[in-house]
Amino acid sequence: MMRVSSTHQQEPSTEHPIRIGLDTSKRLFQVHGVDARERVVRRRQLKRDQLLGFFA
């Protein structure tokens, strides 16, 4: 569920993910991000040593 502040006057950015999914059941992590309109804006495969750098 997404909460929207009543003081927020602008639409959320459609270029930046508002929700990120992470599949950790494989050797490679699958990262999937969607914007406010539920469109995919990020999709990557990451190795374990790349994961923290990606989220930094």
C-alpha positions in Angstrom: 0.0 0.0 0.0 1.4 3.4 -0.9 0.8 6.4 1.3 0.7 9.9 -0.1 1.4 12.9 2.1 -1.3 15.6 1.9 1.5 18.2 1.6 3.0 16.6 -1.5 1.8 18.7 -4.4 3.7 17.0 -7.3 3.1 13.7 -9.1 5.8 11.1 -8.2 8.6 10.9 -10.6 8.1 8.4 -13.4 11.8 7.9 -14.0 12.7 6.7 -10.5 11.4 3.5 -8.9 9.0 3.8 -6.0 9.0 0.1 -5.4 11.8 -2.5 -5.8 11.5 -6.2 -5.8 14.5 -8.5 -5.1 14.6 -12.2 -6.0 17.2 -13.8 -3.7 16.6 -17.5 -4.5 19.3 -17.8 -7.2 23.0 -17.3 -7.5 22.3 -14.0 -9.2 19.9 -11.4 -7.6 17.1 -10.2 -9.9 16.2 -6.5 -9.2 13.0 -5.2 -10.5 11.8 -1.6 -10.0 8.5 0.1 -11.0 7.5 3.7 -11.0 4.3 5.3 -9.7 2.4 4.2 -12.8 3.6 0.6 -12.3 5.9 0.7 -15.4 9.2 -1.1 -15.2 12.1 1.4 -14.8 14.8 -0.9 -13.5 15.6 -4.5 -14.3 19.0 -6.0 -13.6 20.9 -9.1 -12.6 23.4 -8.5 -9.9 26.1 -10.7 -8.3 26.3 -10.8 -4.5 29.3 -8.4 -4.4 27.4 -5.9 -6.6 24.2 -5.7 -4.5 25.2 -3.1 -1.9 26.8 -0.9 -4.4 23.6 -0.9 -6.5 21.5 0.3 -3.6 24.0 2.9 -2.4 
